[in-house]
Amino acid sequence: MERDSTLFSAANSGDIDKLKTFFTKDLEFFHDTGGLAGYEETVDNFLKVAKNYAYTRRILVPGTVEVYPVKDYGAIQSGVHQFCRLENGVLTHCGTFKFVHIWKHTDEGWMISRVVSYGH
């Protein structure tokens, strides 16, 4: 899914302006330990990570992504990703977690309307 690889790239580079374009304004982001966040809180969280944890990299675990169409809406994507520290060009201290993205096909293109992040 090309849009997803662009999402990973924006997150890893701290490109918040680009990252914001992936999410609907009515976003619901469910995090098993952090709770529920809307669009603004999610953007604020991305800003904090970009500012304070720029060494963090989100990496998709190969072979874990599944995508299923949702009639008249978009698609459900699930998978496993890792968050790692990039230190001297080497990824270390990786944590492995699960995610679900609900992609909505809008007039502006494919956007994420719901996120479920769990297994932390």
N, C-alpha and C positions, 0 to 999 in steps of 0.2 A: 504494500500500500504506500504509494509515493508520498501522500500527504503525511502519513505517520513518520516517515524518515525525515521529512522537513520539520516536523514537530520535535523530534529528538534533537536535530541539529540546532534549532532555535533555543531549546532548553539548555543544551550543553554550551552554547556560546553566550548565554545570558541575554539574548536578543528579545527583550520583553515586548517591544512593539510588535514584532513578528509573532511571538508566542500568543499574544492577546487575540490575534486574528483566528485562532483555532477554536475558540470557545464561544458558544452562544451567550447572550447577555443573561439568559435565565439558567445558566449553568448551576448544576448541583454537583458538588465534589464531596463524595463520601470517603472518609479516611478512617480506618478501624481504630486508630489511636488518637487521631486529631479531631474527629467528629465531622460535622457537615459544614461546608463553606460554599458561599455563592461566588459569583463572578468577581466582584471587587476584592473580597478576601483572598481568593485564589491568586489574583494578579499581585496583590500585596505579598503573598507568600513567595511567589516567583521572584519578586524584587528583592526580598530578604535573602533568598538563596543566592541570587546573582551577586549581591553585595557582600555577603558574609561567607559564602561557601562556593566561590567561583571555581574551586578545584573539583567540585562534584560533577560526575558524568553519569548520565542515564544511558544504559546499554540494554538493548533488547536481547534476550536470550534466544539464540537461533532455534528454530523449529517449534517454538511455543505458541506462536500466534494462530488464533482461529478467528475467522470472520464469517458471520451469518447475516444474510439480508433480513431486514425488518420491513414488511409490506407497507408501502405508502409512507415510509419514514426515512429509512437509511440502513444502518447496519450495527450489529453488535460485534465488537472486537474484544477478545480476551487474550491474555498472554502473561508472560513472566518477564520481569525486567530486573536489572541490578542497578544499584546506585553505588558508585565507587569513588575513591579519591584518586585524582591524577597527581602523582608526585614524581617529578623528574622524568616525565614521559612514560611512567609506568602506572598502571591501574592497581590500586591496593585497597584493602579494607572494604571489600564489596559486601553489600547486603542484598539478598535476593528476595523479591516480593512479587505479588500477583496484582494484575489490574484488569479492569473492564472499562472500555470506552463505548459509549453509545454515540454513534456518528449520525448526524442529521443532514440529509441532503437539502440544502437551502438554495435560494436564488443566488447567494454569494459563493456557493460551493459547499464542500463537505466541512462540517463543523462538529465539534464535540459538545453535546448537551448534558451528558452525565458521565461522571467518572466514579469508579469504585476502586479504591486502592487498599489492599489488605495483605495480611500475612506478616505484619511488622513485629 
